Amino acid sequence: MKIGFIGLGNVGGKLASSLARNGFDLIVRDLDRNLAEPFVAAGAGFAETPKAMAQAADIVITCLPSPAASAAVMEGEDGIIAGLYDGKIWLEMSTTDEAEVRRLGALFAAAGATALDSPVSGGCHRAATGNISIFAGGKRAAFETVLPVLTAMGRRILHTGPLGSASILKVVTNYLATANLVSLGEALTVAKQADMDLATTYEAIRISSGNSFVHETESQVILNGSYNINFTMDLVLKDMGLFQSVADRAGVPLELSPLFLEIFADGQERYGPRAWSSMIVKRLEDACGTDLRAPGFPPEMIDDEPETPGEEVICGG
């Protein structure tokens, strides 16, 4: 089985590395040829165009920064769709709009190919070790075909239903992570201004009902002062916008989501679109003339769990 991978950035490069590490026959492509060079040097092929990749690979994976970027790679003159024929499978691992992935999926179906949306969750540090979680939406038969590929990139694989369902759940979970990050910034700032030791505060939250994945990761790089969570303000705004679009189409009158969009729009204006998303807490640090620092916390997260073969998560099991 030959795998094509387009988009070797912060997350995509780590996912592609997991495939290479697990012995898959790989073809890669990125607009920045330098990102592809380590893969090529290790034996991977390089596709000069997305069309050439689609012609050569059995499965094409995309991991790109926006729905517009995915559409360009799919529908360009030398795009993936131009190189399709019966039996090809596309895995869209970008965080994208469910309506857009369904639109592109219909174009794939018309060419005799199959699309699945397969976004990841769990942070770059877990993508690097193959321990990240992966949602997959699409036909069950296609899911079973690609499951060995997914389990090489991730530890927990959940088939979420039809095409587009994984993209909905991805932005739902990213919304929850954003809400948690904002509330953690407030909690840590209140604790600091109330003269609490922040290392003690971190442990109190960690062992309590207030604990979360976001606390155990983002709070650490906040307390270190690096803020380096390998995720940026502009990406939060993109994902939150996608979540808000899902809510709007479903007719749900959200109250918190618009507020989080305002908070991150302000953060982006203050610190820049490529500032780490964890820097959103700096709005409160600046407002209070303080900083949220404690000794002994790492500048970035490293997954210290050994790589474990992935498996499908069975709902209710």
Buried (B, 14 or more C-beta within 10 A) or exposed (E): EBBBBBBBBBBBBBBBBBBBBBEBBBBBBBEEEEBBBBBBEEEBBBBEBBBBBBBBBBBBBBBBBBBEBBBEBBBBEBBBBBBBEEEBBBBBBBBBBBBBBBBBBEBBEEBEBBBBBBBBBBBBBBBBBBBBBBBBBBBEEBBEBBBEBBBBBBBBBBBBBBBBBBBBBBBEBBBBBBBBBBBBBEBBBEBBEEEEEBBEBBEBBBEEEEEBBBBEBBBBBBBBEBBBBBBBBBBBBBBBBBBBBBBEEEEEEBEEBEEBBEBBBEBBEBBEEEBBBBBBBBBBBEEEEEBBBBEEBEEBBEBEEEBEEBEBBEEEE
